Amino acid sequence: MKNNLYVLEENGRGIVIDCSRTHSAIEFIKKSAPMGIDYILLTHEHCDHILGASAIREAFAAPIIASATCAENLMDTRKNYTRYFEALTTVQTRMSSTIRTHVEPFTVCADETFQGEKSIQWQGHTLLLRETPGHSQGQIGILIDEKILFSGDTIFEKDKTIVRFIGGSREQLISITLPWLLSLNPDTIVYPGHFDSFLLGKRLMIPLC
């Protein structure tokens, strides 16, 4: 589905952000972080971001961290959209190369959860995990050293934020998430759940949705 799996690496150790399933994902992670994985961070509960979560956790013995709301929704095949996988791929209108496939409904169990925000000190870096509702109830942003933001599906360079899925809320996107985004350095580099990276300040000059 052209969604992004990210690996952060420092001193051979790694953190995986989102777990799209690809044939080469585990080998890619091993090569990117040869000393092992410390955390698996999920930006939100939707199936295209969690397909490989359980397999990657098993392969690397790393805990899955998600917001408490995300963790709850991961255990519901309706809210994690695995029940509607084919329909979800259909609405990804920009993803012209999407291959239609069948996925049996499944759940994922998070190992650690948080509410509001959580700070992680890792290999000399500060990771701030913060709830950013709007696209989904369990959506979070992951801010690294106040310079880099992994946004999940909260914000894209050229596309509007989708708020029509189960648990989506335009009101929460505008009232809760947007003020936080506006408080960040406009030179923050955003790595979204789909498509390419971009500068936050430039994108915030036009409406999110």
Buried (B, 14 or more C-beta within 10 A) or exposed (E): BBBBBBBBBBEEBBBBBBBBBEEEBBEBBBEBBEEEBBBBBBBBBBBBBBBBBBEBBEBBEBBBBBBBBBBBBBEBBEBBBBBBBEEBBEEBEEBEEBEEEEBEBBBBEBEBBBEEBBEBEBBEBEBBBBBBBBBBBBBBBBBBEEEBBBBBBBBBBEBEBBBEBBBBBEEBBBEBBBEBBEEBEEEBBBBBBBBEBBBBBEBBEEEBB
